[in-house]
Amino acid sequence: DDGKIAGGGSKASAAKEERRETVATAARAMDEVLDEKLALPPLSNRPLVLHERAARRQILKEFQQACSKAVKCANCSAFSPKIRHDQFNKVFRMPLSARNKRSNMGERVRIRS
């Protein structure tokens, strides 16, 4: 016996493959349990609690600050449309100026809506 099994591989590789399958099965089972336990009802069916409202306000504030500072895309250096905020939850994208449009066209960048 030289450590070979019927499939042509060694006992060690068969054990490794069996362990990989066991780990993958366990990971899928854990994902299913977590998805079930962490699933929240839609926000329309339940009111936001105090800390959720505070977190939402903070996220919106940070987003609005980041939008007002951004002139060019950090990834492709294209000019970004300005974002206008109306009231607390309305967000509008302003059209690009002609100069910025020409610059983006020269760089072959197209902004999708």
Secondary structure, DSSP 4 states (H G I P E B T S, - for coil): --SB-TTSSBHHHHHHHHHHHHHHHHHHHHHHHHHHHH----GGGSPPPHHHHHHHHHHHHHHHHHHHH-SB-TTT-PBPPPEEEETTTEEEEPPPPHHHHHHHHHTT-----
